[in-house]
Amino acid sequence: MHPTTVTHQFVAETAYEAISASAIPEPPATAGLVLFGAFLAGLTALKRKRKLEIAIDPLEAKPLLNLNSKE
């Protein structure tokens, strides 16, 4: 057996143990739920604001998305 074979095997086993021992943590599901809830809250607030604008003056209400605008 070659003298470096033992050293190579030791280095390989040590590296494998270090890699396999540490698991990559996944982001918690609560972060996704919080972001989704914030999105829904923002969408609800936008819809309420739009409804209020129409209730005040339906002719002056601005569209939410104006595709014909050249701005």
C-alpha positions as CSV (number, residue, x, y, z in Angstrom):
1,M,0.0,0.0,0.0
2,H,1.3,3.4,-0.9
3,P,2.0,5.8,2.0
4,T,-0.3,8.6,0.6
5,T,-3.2,6.2,0.2
6,V,-3.9,6.2,3.9
7,T,-3.8,10.0,4.1
8,H,-6.0,10.4,1.1
9,Q,-8.5,8.0,2.6
10,F,-8.5,9.8,5.9
11,V,-9.0,13.2,4.2
12,A,-11.8,11.8,2.0
13,E,-13.6,10.3,5.0
14,T,-13.2,13.5,7.1
15,A,-14.6,15.6,4.2
16,Y,-17.5,13.3,3.7
17,E,-18.4,13.3,7.4
18,A,-18.3,17.1,7.4
19,I,-20.5,17.4,4.4
20,S,-23.0,14.8,5.3
21,A,-23.3,16.0,8.9
22,S,-24.5,19.5,8.1
23,A,-28.0,19.8,6.6
24,I,-29.1,22.8,4.6
25,P,-31.9,24.5,6.6
26,E,-35.1,25.2,4.7
27,P,-36.8,28.6,5.2
28,P,-39.8,28.3,7.5
29,A,-43.2,28.0,6.0
30,T,-44.3,30.9,8.2
31,A,-42.2,33.4,6.2
32,G,-44.2,32.4,3.0
33,L,-47.5,32.7,4.8
34,V,-46.6,36.1,6.2
35,L,-45.7,37.4,2.7
36,F,-48.8,35.9,1.2
37,G,-50.9,37.5,4.0
38,A,-49.3,40.9,3.4
39,F,-50.0,40.6,-0.3
40,L,-53.7,39.8,0.3
41,A,-53.9,42.7,2.8
42,G,-52.4,45.1,0.3
43,L,-54.8,43.9,-2.4
44,T,-57.8,44.3,-0.1
45,A,-56.7,47.8,0.8
46,L,-56.4,48.7,-2.8
47,K,-59.8,47.3,-3.6
48,R,-61.4,49.3,-0.7
49,K,-59.7,52.5,-1.8
50,R,-61.0,52.0,-5.3
51,K,-64.5,51.3,-4.0
52,L,-64.4,54.5,-2.0
53,E,-63.3,56.5,-5.0
54,I,-66.1,55.2,-7.1
55,A,-68.6,55.8,-4.2
56,I,-67.5,59.5,-3.9
57,D,-67.6,60.4,-7.6
58,P,-68.0,57.6,-10.2
59,L,-67.1,60.0,-13.0
60,E,-63.8,61.2,-11.5
61,A,-62.6,57.8,-10.4
62,K,-59.3,56.8,-12.0
63,P,-58.8,53.3,-13.4
64,L,-56.5,51.0,-11.5
65,L,-54.5,50.2,-14.7
66,N,-54.6,52.5,-17.7
67,L,-53.2,50.6,-20.7
68,N,-54.0,53.4,-23.2
69,S,-51.9,56.0,-21.4
70,K,-48.7,57.2,-23.2
71,E,-47.0,58.3,-19.9
